[in-house]
Amino acid sequence: MFNNNQIFTAPLAGITDKPFRKILRKFAPDVSIVTEMISCHSLVGGHKNCIRNFDTYEDEGDIGAQIFGADPVLMGEAAKILKDAGAKWIDINMGCPVPKVATRAGAGAFLMRDHVLAGKIIESCAKSVQIPVSIKTRLGWDEAHKDWQDLVRVAALSGAAFATVHGRTRAQGYAGNSDLPPKPILPIPIIANGDLKTIDDMERVQKMGYDGAMIGRALLGQPWVVGEFCSTSEKPDNVGVVALEHLELILDYYGEKAGVPMFRKHAAWYSAGMPNSAQFRIKVNQITDATELKKIIKDFWSVN
Ligand SMILES: Cc1cc2nc3c(=O)[nH]c(=O)nc-3n(C[C@H](O)[C@H](O)[C@H](O)COP(=O)(O)O)c2cc1C
């Protein structure tokens, strides 16, 4: 099995915010956690309406902060801001397929089509921080351009310490199955990502030669799963206790007005598959008051 520090939790925009990362950390004290992606423009501009621009990472253990953007200078500045805020490493998004990022901003997955620019961005980030820089990418732009190994070689030459690869192309989005090949010989360690949900999945990619495994959607509504992978926790007796703690962290971080709606998706994930979860979700989606929301959660899971 992988060592705990070879197990990564994936960046998930709108999900792996500071409250969720605190929950993950509680179950898995020594895994490597990655933040959701942060725009270099937003960070360098210090946009005040984006609360995560002001996160500090000192208390978050082994944490990588992920940035996206297409401008090497701004990306270098953004990396420095995150390093100064306490990030232990910087991850560069080179896989996001969303048109706003990959097409309009020329960032994320677009960098799989422009390895020269990708190299400049990595070099700029690596020069501006004295902590490791990594990239997170996909197999390639589409079926005809599965050239991730070339991008990894460019990344290594430009100063990247490791890379994560999601076993789908940009064109696939999230459709079909993640399909990683056995790990080829490459100059830097490669973390496997995509559809890894069980300990067996982790062992399979380890046997294929990968140097670590990154888990994303398998953690939605069940953040303790990462602790099961590294034997630091088990499924809690009462999931409602975790849901309530998560809600409290969200309320502390975002306040009641933004926090209550923010929690709705998590409530749906925590309750998925449980009896009467549909009615529970309907109620949760109508509530705007935090005290009422806590009561409904306590009733649903019979938390004292
Ligand atoms: C809702 C959502 C948000 C995501 N946000 C990011 C992100 O901010 N940065 C990134 O590199 N990948 C992002 N991804 C991709 C995941 O990190 C991961 O590569 C993908 O979900 C495959 O892994 P999984 O099957 O374990 O979920 C996101 C995926 C989803 C579903």
The ligand as an SDF file (V2000), in Angstrom:
LIG
                    3D

 31 33  0  0  0  0  0  0  0  0999 V2000
  -16.8690   19.4240   -9.0300 C   0  0  0  0  0  0  0  0  0  0  0  0
  -15.4450   19.2110   -9.4720 C   0  0  0  0  0  0  0  0  0  0  0  0
  -14.5170   20.2260   -9.3060 C   0  0  0  0  0  0  0  0  0  0  0  0
  -13.2010   20.0520   -9.7290 C   0  0  0  0  0  0  0  0  0  0  0  0
  -12.2980   21.0470   -9.5250 N   0  0  0  0  0  0  0  0  0  0  0  0
  -11.0090   20.8800   -9.8780 C   0  0  0  0  0  0  0  0  0  0  0  0
  -10.0430   21.8830   -9.6060 C   0  0  0  0  0  0  0  0  0  0  0  0
  -10.3240   22.9390   -9.0040 O   0  0  0  0  0  0  0  0  0  0  0  0
   -8.7710   21.6540  -10.0310 N   0  0  0  0  0  0  0  0  0  0  0  0
   -8.4040   20.4880  -10.6650 C   0  0  0  0  0  0  0  0  0  0  0  0
   -7.2380   20.3220  -11.0170 O   0  0  0  0  0  0  0  0  0  0  0  0
   -9.2950   19.5150  -10.8950 N   0  0  0  0  0  0  0  0  0  0  0  0
  -10.5710   19.6850  -10.5040 C   0  0  0  0  0  0  0  0  0  0  0  0
  -11.4590   18.6790  -10.6980 N   0  0  0  0  0  0  0  0  0  0  0  0
  -10.9780   17.3650  -11.1650 C   0  0  0  0  0  0  0  0  0  0  0  0
  -10.6390   16.4670   -9.9670 C   0  0  0  0  0  0  0  0  0  0  0  0
   -9.5680   17.0010   -9.2160 O   0  0  0  0  0  0  0  0  0  0  0  0
  -10.2610   15.0540  -10.4250 C   0  0  0  0  0  0  0  0  0  0  0  0
   -9.1870   15.1330  -11.3190 O   0  0  0  0  0  0  0  0  0  0  0  0
  -11.4250   14.3360  -11.0960 C   0  0  0  0  0  0  0  0  0  0  0  0
  -12.6330   14.5040  -10.3650 O   0  0  0  0  0  0  0  0  0  0  0  0
  -11.1150   12.8360  -11.2690 C   0  0  0  0  0  0  0  0  0  0  0  0
  -10.8410   12.2460  -10.0220 O   0  0  0  0  0  0  0  0  0  0  0  0
  -11.9840   11.4180   -9.1920 P   0  0  0  0  0  0  0  0  0  0  0  0
  -12.5510   10.3970  -10.1470 O   0  0  0  0  0  0  0  0  0  0  0  0
  -11.2620   10.8160   -8.0300 O   0  0  0  0  0  0  0  0  0  0  0  0
  -13.0360   12.4090   -8.7910 O   0  0  0  0  0  0  0  0  0  0  0  0
  -12.7960   18.8390  -10.3240 C   0  0  0  0  0  0  0  0  0  0  0  0
  -13.7260   17.8160  -10.4910 C   0  0  0  0  0  0  0  0  0  0  0  0
  -15.0360   17.9870  -10.0790 C   0  0  0  0  0  0  0  0  0  0  0  0
  -16.0100   16.8560  -10.2510 C   0  0  0  0  0  0  0  0  0  0  0  0
  1  2  1  0
  2  3  1  0
  2 30  2  0
  3  4  2  0
  4  5  1  0
  4 28  1  0
  5  6  2  0
  6  7  1  0
  6 13  1  0
  7  8  2  0
  7  9  1  0
  9 10  1  0
 10 11  2  0
 10 12  1  0
 12 13  2  0
 13 14  1  0
 14 15  1  0
 14 28  1  0
 15 16  1  0
 16 17  1  0
 16 18  1  0
 18 19  1  0
 18 20  1  0
 20 21  1  0
 20 22  1  0
 22 23  1  0
 23 24  1  0
 24 25  2  0
 24 26  1  0
 24 27  1  0
 28 29  2  0
 29 30  1  0
 30 31  1  0
M  END
$$$$
